[in-house]
Amino acid sequence: MRKRLHRFDAWAWTGSLGERPRAGREPRLTEEKRSRIIALLSKDLPGKLITEQPGTLRTDDEVGAAYRSLDTLAEAAQEMGIEVGRGRVRRILLRVSKGSST
């Protein structure tokens, strides 16, 4: 208890109680980058088939993926300049599906 009081006194006089360094490293991905990865789910896929007339299908990009996978989401994020791998995308999506915001 005495240690805590002395530490409080030392920090309180400098006015930096809230500025004390936190344990652990800073997160690699910011909340903004996580949101951009999640937003990729709502975008149309480049290889998505589009019905023009009854019985006629076309696609905007014949080489692009027509389905979502962790790999295609990671590639799309990397094209946006976000350095992220397949495993990180998986963990982000699992948190979203569980309803957690972190």
LUMDRENBA-492970 format. One record per residue: residue in three letters; z, y, x of N, C-alpha, C in turn. Coordinates in nm, 2 decimals. Last residue first. Layout:
# LUMDRENBA-492970
<r code="ala" n_zz="Z" n_yy="Y" n_xx="X" ca_zz="Z" ca_yy="Y" ca_xx="X" c_zz="Z" c_yy="Y" c_xx="X"/>
...
***
This chain:
# LUMDRENBA-492970
<r code="thr" n_zz="-3.01" n_yy="-0.47" n_xx="-1.40" ca_zz="-3.00" ca_yy="-0.46" ca_xx="-1.26" c_zz="-3.09" c_yy="-0.56" c_xx="-1.19"/>
<r code="ser" n_zz="-3.00" n_yy="-0.51" n_xx="-1.67" ca_zz="-3.08" ca_yy="-0.40" ca_xx="-1.62" c_zz="-3.08" c_yy="-0.39" c_xx="-1.47"/>
<r code="ser" n_zz="-3.04" n_yy="-0.83" n_xx="-1.84" ca_zz="-2.96" ca_yy="-0.74" ca_xx="-1.75" c_zz="-3.06" c_yy="-0.63" c_xx="-1.70"/>
<r code="gly" n_zz="-3.17" n_yy="-1.01" n_xx="-2.00" ca_zz="-3.13" ca_yy="-0.88" ca_xx="-2.06" c_zz="-3.04" c_yy="-0.79" c_xx="-1.97"/>
<r code="lys" n_zz="-3.30" n_yy="-1.23" n_xx="-1.91" ca_zz="-3.16" ca_yy="-1.24" ca_xx="-1.94" c_zz="-3.10" c_yy="-1.12" c_xx="-2.00"/>
<r code="ser" n_zz="-3.54" n_yy="-1.12" n_xx="-1.85" ca_zz="-3.54" ca_yy="-1.22" ca_xx="-1.96" c_zz="-3.39" c_yy="-1.24" c_xx="-2.00"/>
<r code="val" n_zz="-3.48" n_yy="-0.97" n_xx="-1.62" ca_zz="-3.53" ca_yy="-0.90" ca_xx="-1.75" c_zz="-3.51" c_yy="-1.00" c_xx="-1.86"/>
<r code="arg" n_zz="-3.41" n_yy="-1.17" n_xx="-1.44" ca_zz="-3.31" ca_yy="-1.07" ca_xx="-1.48" c_zz="-3.35" c_yy="-1.00" c_xx="-1.61"/>
<r code="leu" n_zz="-3.66" n_yy="-1.29" n_xx="-1.41" ca_zz="-3.54" ca_yy="-1.37" ca_xx="-1.47" c_zz="-3.43" c_yy="-1.27" c_xx="-1.52"/>
<r code="leu" n_zz="-3.81" n_yy="-1.09" n_xx="-1.30" ca_zz="-3.84" ca_yy="-1.13" ca_xx="-1.43" c_zz="-3.73" c_yy="-1.21" c_xx="-1.49"/>
<r code="ile" n_zz="-3.68" n_yy="-1.08" n_xx="-1.04" ca_zz="-3.68" ca_yy="-0.96" ca_xx="-1.13" c_zz="-3.71" c_yy="-1.00" c_xx="-1.28"/>
<r code="arg" n_zz="-3.73" n_yy="-1.33" n_xx="-0.95" ca_zz="-3.59" ca_yy="-1.29" ca_xx="-0.97" c_zz="-3.58" c_yy="-1.17" c_xx="-1.06"/>
<r code="arg" n_zz="-4.01" n_yy="-1.32" n_xx="-0.92" ca_zz="-3.95" ca_yy="-1.42" ca_xx="-1.01" c_zz="-3.80" c_yy="-1.38" c_xx="-1.05"/>
<r code="val" n_zz="-4.04" n_yy="-1.13" n_xx="-0.73" ca_zz="-4.10" ca_yy="-1.11" ca_xx="-0.87" c_zz="-4.03" c_yy="-1.20" c_xx="-0.96"/>
<r code="arg" n_zz="-3.93" n_yy="-1.26" n_xx="-0.52" ca_zz="-3.86" ca_yy="-1.14" ca_xx="-0.57" c_zz="-3.91" c_yy="-1.11" c_xx="-0.71"/>
<r code="gly" n_zz="-4.12" n_yy="-1.47" n_xx="-0.48" ca_zz="-3.98" ca_yy="-1.50" ca_xx="-0.52" c_zz="-3.90" c_yy="-1.38" c_xx="-0.57"/>
<r code="arg" n_zz="-4.35" n_yy="-1.33" n_xx="-0.41" ca_zz="-4.35" ca_yy="-1.42" ca_xx="-0.53" c_zz="-4.20" c_yy="-1.44" c_xx="-0.57"/>
<r code="gly" n_zz="-4.27" n_yy="-1.01" n_xx="-0.27" ca_zz="-4.32" ca_yy="-1.15" ca_xx="-0.27" c_zz="-4.30" c_yy="-1.22" c_xx="-0.40"/>
<r code="val" n_zz="-4.36" n_yy="-0.68" n_xx="-0.20" ca_zz="-4.28" ca_yy="-0.77" ca_xx="-0.28" c_zz="-4.35" c_yy="-0.91" c_xx="-0.27"/>
<r code="glu" n_zz="-4.42" n_yy="-0.36" n_xx="-0.16" ca_zz="-4.40" ca_yy="-0.48" ca_xx="-0.07" c_zz="-4.31" c_yy="-0.58" c_xx="-0.14"/>
<r code="ile" n_zz="-4.63" n_yy="-0.18" n_xx="-0.34" ca_zz="-4.50" ca_yy="-0.23" ca_xx="-0.34" c_zz="-4.49" c_yy="-0.36" c_xx="-0.26"/>
<r code="gly" n_zz="-4.89" n_yy="-0.09" n_xx="-0.37" ca_zz="-4.81" ca_yy="-0.04" ca_xx="-0.26" c_zz="-4.67" c_yy="-0.08" c_xx="-0.26"/>
<r code="met" n_zz="-5.05" n_yy="-0.20" n_xx="-0.56" ca_zz="-4.99" ca_yy="-0.08" ca_xx="-0.60" c_zz="-4.90" c_yy="-0.02" c_xx="-0.48"/>
<r code="glu" n_zz="-5.10" n_yy="-0.44" n_xx="-0.44" ca_zz="-5.21" ca_yy="-0.35" ca_xx="-0.45" c_zz="-5.16" c_yy="-0.21" c_xx="-0.49"/>
<r code="gln" n_zz="-4.85" n_yy="-0.56" n_xx="-0.48" ca_zz="-4.89" ca_yy="-0.52" ca_xx="-0.35" c_zz="-5.00" c_yy="-0.43" c_xx="-0.34"/>
<r code="ala" n_zz="-4.87" n_yy="-0.61" n_xx="-0.76" ca_zz="-4.77" ca_yy="-0.52" ca_xx="-0.71" c_zz="-4.80" c_yy="-0.47" c_xx="-0.56"/>
<r code="ala" n_zz="-5.07" n_yy="-0.80" n_xx="-0.75" ca_zz="-5.10" ca_yy="-0.67" ca_xx="-0.82" c_zz="-4.99" c_yy="-0.57" c_xx="-0.78"/>
<r code="glu" n_zz="-4.94" n_yy="-1.01" n_xx="-0.62" ca_zz="-5.06" ca_yy="-0.94" ca_xx="-0.56" c_zz="-5.09" c_yy="-0.81" c_xx="-0.62"/>
<r code="ala" n_zz="-4.74" n_yy="-1.07" n_xx="-0.80" ca_zz="-4.70" ca_yy="-1.02" ca_xx="-0.66" c_zz="-4.82" c_yy="-0.95" c_xx="-0.60"/>
<r code="leu" n_zz="-4.89" n_yy="-1.16" n_xx="-1.01" ca_zz="-4.81" ca_yy="-1.04" ca_xx="-1.03" c_zz="-4.77" c_yy="-0.98" c_xx="-0.89"/>
<r code="thr" n_zz="-5.01" n_yy="-1.38" n_xx="-0.90" ca_zz="-5.10" ca_yy="-1.27" ca_xx="-0.94" c_zz="-5.02" c_yy="-1.14" c_xx="-0.96"/>
<r code="asp" n_zz="-4.78" n_yy="-1.54" n_xx="-0.85" ca_zz="-4.87" ca_yy="-1.50" ca_xx="-0.74" c_zz="-4.96" c_yy="-1.38" c_xx="-0.78"/>
<r code="leu" n_zz="-4.68" n_yy="-1.59" n_xx="-1.10" ca_zz="-4.60" ca_yy="-1.51" ca_xx="-1.01" c_zz="-4.69" c_yy="-1.46" c_xx="-0.89"/>
<r code="ser" n_zz="-4.94" n_yy="-1.53" n_xx="-1.34" ca_zz="-4.86" ca_yy="-1.62" ca_xx="-1.26" c_zz="-4.78" c_yy="-1.53" c_xx="-1.16"/>
<r code="arg" n_zz="-5.15" n_yy="-1.50" n_xx="-1.62" ca_zz="-5.04" ca_yy="-1.44" ca_xx="-1.54" c_zz="-4.97" c_yy="-1.55" c_xx="-1.46"/>
<r code="tyr" n_zz="-5.51" n_yy="-1.52" n_xx="-1.62" ca_zz="-5.38" ca_yy="-1.56" ca_xx="-1.66" c_zz="-5.27" c_yy="-1.50" c_xx="-1.57"/>
<r code="ala" n_zz="-5.74" n_yy="-1.46" n_xx="-1.51" ca_zz="-5.74" ca_yy="-1.45" ca_xx="-1.66" c_zz="-5.60" c_yy="-1.50" c_xx="-1.71"/>
<r code="ala" n_zz="-5.80" n_yy="-1.27" n_xx="-1.22" ca_zz="-5.73" ca_yy="-1.37" ca_xx="-1.29" c_zz="-5.73" c_yy="-1.35" c_xx="-1.44"/>
<r code="gly" n_zz="-6.14" n_yy="-1.18" n_xx="-1.12" ca_zz="-6.00" ca_yy="-1.15" ca_xx="-1.14" c_zz="-5.94" c_yy="-1.26" c_xx="-1.22"/>
<r code="val" n_zz="-6.41" n_yy="-1.22" n_xx="-1.12" ca_zz="-6.33" ca_yy="-1.28" ca_xx="-1.01" c_zz="-6.19" c_yy="-1.27" c_xx="-1.04"/>
<r code="glu" n_zz="-6.52" n_yy="-1.08" n_xx="-1.33" ca_zz="-6.53" ca_yy="-1.23" ca_xx="-1.33" c_zz="-6.45" c_yy="-1.30" c_xx="-1.22"/>
<r code="asp" n_zz="-6.40" n_yy="-0.83" n_xx="-1.52" ca_zz="-6.40" ca_yy="-0.87" ca_xx="-1.38" c_zz="-6.40" c_yy="-1.03" c_xx="-1.37"/>
<r code="asp" n_zz="-6.43" n_yy="-0.81" n_xx="-1.79" ca_zz="-6.46" ca_yy="-0.69" ca_xx="-1.70" c_zz="-6.47" c_yy="-0.73" c_xx="-1.56"/>
<r code="thr" n_zz="-6.62" n_yy="-1.05" n_xx="-1.98" ca_zz="-6.50" ca_yy="-1.01" ca_xx="-1.90" c_zz="-6.53" c_yy="-0.89" c_xx="-1.81"/>
<r code="arg" n_zz="-6.71" n_yy="-1.17" n_xx="-2.30" ca_zz="-6.74" ca_yy="-1.11" ca_xx="-2.17" c_zz="-6.61" c_yy="-1.08" c_xx="-2.10"/>
<r code="leu" n_zz="-6.86" n_yy="-1.37" n_xx="-2.56" ca_zz="-6.74" ca_yy="-1.33" ca_xx="-2.48" c_zz="-6.79" c_yy="-1.27" c_xx="-2.35"/>
<r code="thr" n_zz="-6.97" n_yy="-1.41" n_xx="-2.88" ca_zz="-7.01" ca_yy="-1.36" ca_xx="-2.75" c_zz="-6.88" c_yy="-1.31" c_xx="-2.68"/>
<r code="gly" n_zz="-6.89" n_yy="-1.48" n_xx="-3.14" ca_zz="-6.95" ca_yy="-1.59" ca_xx="-3.05" c_zz="-6.99" c_yy="-1.54" c_xx="-2.92"/>
<r code="pro" n_zz="-6.94" n_yy="-1.17" n_xx="-3.27" ca_zz="-6.90" ca_yy="-1.31" ca_xx="-3.31" c_zz="-6.97" c_yy="-1.41" c_xx="-3.22"/>
<r code="gln" n_zz="-6.92" n_yy="-0.96" n_xx="-2.99" ca_zz="-6.98" ca_yy="-0.99" ca_xx="-3.12" c_zz="-6.93" c_yy="-1.13" c_xx="-3.15"/>
<r code="glu" n_zz="-6.70" n_yy="-0.95" n_xx="-2.80" ca_zz="-6.79" ca_yy="-0.83" ca_xx="-2.83" c_zz="-6.85" c_yy="-0.85" c_xx="-2.97"/>
<r code="thr" n_zz="-6.40" n_yy="-1.03" n_xx="-2.68" ca_zz="-6.50" ca_yy="-1.07" ca_xx="-2.78" c_zz="-6.57" c_yy="-0.95" c_xx="-2.82"/>
<r code="ile" n_zz="-6.31" n_yy="-1.09" n_xx="-2.35" ca_zz="-6.32" ca_yy="-0.99" ca_xx="-2.46" c_zz="-6.43" c_yy="-1.03" c_xx="-2.55"/>
<r code="leu" n_zz="-6.08" n_yy="-1.24" n_xx="-2.13" ca_zz="-6.20" ca_yy="-1.25" ca_xx="-2.21" c_zz="-6.20" c_yy="-1.16" c_xx="-2.33"/>
<r code="lys" n_zz="-5.95" n_yy="-1.11" n_xx="-1.83" ca_zz="-5.93" ca_yy="-1.14" ca_xx="-1.97" c_zz="-6.06" c_yy="-1.14" c_xx="-2.04"/>
<r code="gly" n_zz="-5.94" n_yy="-1.05" n_xx="-1.56" ca_zz="-6.03" ca_yy="-1.16" ca_xx="-1.60" c_zz="-6.02" c_yy="-1.19" c_xx="-1.75"/>
<r code="pro" n_zz="-5.74" n_yy="-0.85" n_xx="-1.54" ca_zz="-5.88" ca_yy="-0.82" ca_xx="-1.51" c_zz="-5.98" c_yy="-0.92" c_xx="-1.56"/>
<r code="leu" n_zz="-5.52" n_yy="-0.81" n_xx="-1.82" ca_zz="-5.56" ca_yy="-0.88" ca_xx="-1.70" c_zz="-5.71" c_yy="-0.85" c_xx="-1.67"/>
<r code="asp" n_zz="-5.35" n_yy="-0.52" n_xx="-1.93" ca_zz="-5.45" ca_yy="-0.62" ca_xx="-1.95" c_zz="-5.49" c_yy="-0.69" c_xx="-1.82"/>
<r code="lys" n_zz="-5.00" n_yy="-0.47" n_xx="-1.89" ca_zz="-5.13" ca_yy="-0.44" ca_xx="-1.86" c_zz="-5.23" c_yy="-0.56" c_xx="-1.89"/>
<r code="ser" n_zz="-4.74" n_yy="-0.57" n_xx="-1.92" ca_zz="-4.80" ca_yy="-0.51" ca_xx="-2.04" c_zz="-4.95" c_yy="-0.47" c_xx="-2.02"/>
<r code="leu" n_zz="-4.66" n_yy="-0.65" n_xx="-1.67" ca_zz="-4.68" ca_yy="-0.75" ca_xx="-1.78" c_zz="-4.75" c_yy="-0.70" c_xx="-1.90"/>
<r code="leu" n_zz="-4.63" n_yy="-0.43" n_xx="-1.52" ca_zz="-4.75" ca_yy="-0.51" ca_xx="-1.50" c_zz="-4.77" c_yy="-0.61" c_xx="-1.61"/>
<r code="ala" n_zz="-4.37" n_yy="-0.34" n_xx="-1.57" ca_zz="-4.48" ca_yy="-0.28" ca_xx="-1.65" c_zz="-4.61" c_yy="-0.35" c_xx="-1.63"/>
<r code="ile" n_zz="-4.23" n_yy="-0.47" n_xx="-1.37" ca_zz="-4.22" ca_yy="-0.52" ca_xx="-1.51" c_zz="-4.33" c_yy="-0.46" c_xx="-1.60"/>
<r code="ile" n_zz="-4.31" n_yy="-0.31" n_xx="-1.16" ca_zz="-4.35" ca_yy="-0.45" ca_xx="-1.16" c_zz="-4.34" c_yy="-0.51" c_xx="-1.30"/>
<r code="arg" n_zz="-4.20" n_yy="-0.06" n_xx="-1.23" ca_zz="-4.35" ca_yy="-0.08" ca_xx="-1.22" c_zz="-4.39" c_yy="-0.22" c_xx="-1.22"/>
<r code="ser" n_zz="-3.93" n_yy="-0.13" n_xx="-1.22" ca_zz="-3.99" ca_yy="-0.09" ca_xx="-1.35" c_zz="-4.14" c_yy="-0.10" c_xx="-1.34"/>
<r code="arg" n_zz="-3.91" n_yy="-0.16" n_xx="-0.94" ca_zz="-3.88" ca_yy="-0.27" ca_xx="-1.03" c_zz="-3.95" c_yy="-0.25" c_xx="-1.17"/>
<r code="lys" n_zz="-3.95" n_yy="0.10" n_xx="-0.86" ca_zz="-4.05" ca_yy="0.00" ca_xx="-0.83" c_zz="-4.03" c_yy="-0.13" c_xx="-0.91"/>
<r code="glu" n_zz="-3.73" n_yy="0.23" n_xx="-0.97" ca_zz="-3.86" ca_yy="0.27" ca_xx="-1.01" c_zz="-3.96" c_yy="0.16" c_xx="-0.98"/>
<r code="glu" n_zz="-3.52" n_yy="0.11" n_xx="-0.84" ca_zz="-3.53" ca_yy="0.08" ca_xx="-0.98" c_zz="-3.67" c_yy="0.12" c_xx="-1.03"/>
<r code="thr" n_zz="-3.64" n_yy="-0.01" n_xx="-0.52" ca_zz="-3.58" ca_yy="0.09" ca_xx="-0.60" c_zz="-3.60" c_yy="0.05" c_xx="-0.75"/>
<r code="leu" n_zz="-3.58" n_yy="-0.28" n_xx="-0.31" ca_zz="-3.67" ca_yy="-0.23" ca_xx="-0.41" c_zz="-3.59" c_yy="-0.13" c_xx="-0.50"/>
<r code="arg" n_zz="-3.37" n_yy="-0.32" n_xx="-0.14" ca_zz="-3.50" ca_yy="-0.31" ca_xx="-0.08" c_zz="-3.60" c_yy="-0.24" c_xx="-0.18"/>
<r code="pro" n_zz="-3.05" n_yy="-0.16" n_xx="-0.15" ca_zz="-3.15" ca_yy="-0.24" ca_xx="-0.21" c_zz="-3.29" c_yy="-0.22" c_xx="-0.16"/>
<r code="glu" n_zz="-2.86" n_yy="-0.14" n_xx="0.15" ca_zz="-2.93" ca_yy="-0.07" ca_xx="0.04" c_zz="-3.03" c_yy="-0.17" c_xx="-0.02"/>
<r code="arg" n_zz="-2.61" n_yy="-0.38" n_xx="0.24" ca_zz="-2.72" ca_yy="-0.30" ca_xx="0.26" c_zz="-2.78" c_yy="-0.23" c_xx="0.14"/>
<r code="gly" n_zz="-2.24" n_yy="-0.35" n_xx="0.24" ca_zz="-2.37" ca_yy="-0.42" ca_xx="0.21" c_zz="-2.49" c_yy="-0.32" c_xx="0.24"/>
<r code="ala" n_zz="-2.02" n_yy="-0.10" n_xx="0.10" ca_zz="-2.04" ca_yy="-0.23" ca_xx="0.17" c_zz="-2.18" c_yy="-0.28" c_xx="0.14"/>
<r code="arg" n_zz="-2.07" n_yy="0.25" n_xx="0.13" ca_zz="-2.05" ca_yy="0.13" ca_xx="0.05" c_zz="-2.08" c_yy="0.01" c_xx="0.14"/>
<r code="pro" n_zz="-1.90" n_yy="0.53" n_xx="0.26" ca_zz="-2.00" ca_yy="0.43" ca_xx="0.27" c_zz="-1.97" c_yy="0.31" c_xx="0.19"/>
<r code="arg" n_zz="-1.79" n_yy="0.79" n_xx="0.04" ca_zz="-1.75" ca_yy="0.69" ca_xx="0.13" c_zz="-1.86" c_yy="0.58" c_xx="0.14"/>
<r code="glu" n_zz="-1.81" n_yy="1.00" n_xx="-0.13" ca_zz="-1.92" ca_yy="0.98" ca_xx="-0.03" c_zz="-1.89" c_yy="0.87" c_xx="0.07"/>
<r code="gly" n_zz="-1.59" n_yy="1.04" n_xx="-0.29" ca_zz="-1.71" ca_yy="0.98" ca_xx="-0.35" c_zz="-1.82" c_yy="0.95" c_xx="-0.25"/>
<r code="leu" n_zz="-1.42" n_yy="1.18" n_xx="-0.11" ca_zz="-1.38" ca_yy="1.05" ca_xx="-0.17" c_zz="-1.50" c_yy="0.98" c_xx="-0.23"/>
<r code="ser" n_zz="-1.44" n_yy="1.41" n_xx="0.05" ca_zz="-1.55" ca_yy="1.32" ca_xx="0.05" c_zz="-1.51" c_yy="1.18" c_xx="-0.01"/>
<r code="gly" n_zz="-1.26" n_yy="1.60" n_xx="0.12" ca_zz="-1.33" ca_yy="1.62" ca_xx="0.00" c_zz="-1.45" c_yy="1.52" c_xx="-0.02"/>
<r code="thr" n_zz="-1.08" n_yy="1.59" n_xx="0.32" ca_zz="-1.22" ca_yy="1.62" ca_xx="0.36" c_zz="-1.30" c_yy="1.64" c_xx="0.24"/>
<r code="trp" n_zz="-0.85" n_yy="1.51" n_xx="0.18" ca_zz="-0.85" ca_yy="1.64" ca_xx="0.25" c_zz="-0.99" c_yy="1.68" c_xx="0.29"/>
<r code="ala" n_zz="-0.92" n_yy="1.25" n_xx="0.10" ca_zz="-0.90" ca_yy="1.35" ca_xx="0.00" c_zz="-0.91" c_yy="1.49" c_xx="0.06"/>
<r code="trp" n_zz="-0.92" n_yy="1.09" n_xx="0.33" ca_zz="-1.04" ca_yy="1.12" ca_xx="0.26" c_zz="-1.03" c_yy="1.23" c_xx="0.17"/>
<r code="ala" n_zz="-0.65" n_yy="1.09" n_xx="0.40" ca_zz="-0.75" ca_yy="1.13" ca_xx="0.50" c_zz="-0.88" c_yy="1.17" c_xx="0.43"/>
<r code="asp" n_zz="-0.52" n_yy="1.00" n_xx="0.17" ca_zz="-0.49" ca_yy="1.13" ca_xx="0.22" c_zz="-0.60" c_yy="1.18" c_xx="0.32"/>
<r code="phe" n_zz="-0.63" n_yy="0.74" n_xx="0.16" ca_zz="-0.66" ca_yy="0.83" ca_xx="0.05" c_zz="-0.63" c_yy="0.98" c_xx="0.10"/>
<r code="arg" n_zz="-0.52" n_yy="0.63" n_xx="0.39" ca_zz="-0.67" ca_yy="0.64" ca_xx="0.38" c_zz="-0.70" c_yy="0.74" c_xx="0.27"/>
<r code="his" n_zz="-0.25" n_yy="0.63" n_xx="0.32" ca_zz="-0.30" ca_yy="0.71" ca_xx="0.43" c_zz="-0.45" c_yy="0.73" c_xx="0.43"/>
<r code="leu" n_zz="-0.26" n_yy="0.46" n_xx="0.09" ca_zz="-0.22" ca_yy="0.60" ca_xx="0.08" c_zz="-0.27" c_yy="0.69" c_xx="0.19"/>
<r code="arg" n_zz="-0.34" n_yy="0.22" n_xx="0.21" ca_zz="-0.43" ca_yy="0.29" ca_xx="0.11" c_zz="-0.39" c_yy="0.43" c_xx="0.09"/>
<r code="lys" n_zz="-0.13" n_yy="0.17" n_xx="0.38" ca_zz="-0.26" ca_yy="0.19" ca_xx="0.44" c_zz="-0.35" c_yy="0.26" c_xx="0.34"/>
<r code="arg" n_zz="0.07" n_yy="0.12" n_xx="0.19" ca_zz="0.08" ca_yy="0.24" ca_xx="0.28" c_zz="-0.05" c_yy="0.27" c_xx="0.34"/>
<r code="met" n_zz="0.00" n_yy="-0.12" n_xx="0.08" ca_zz="0.00" ca_yy="0.00" ca_xx="0.00" c_zz="0.00" c_yy="0.13" c_xx="0.09"/>
***
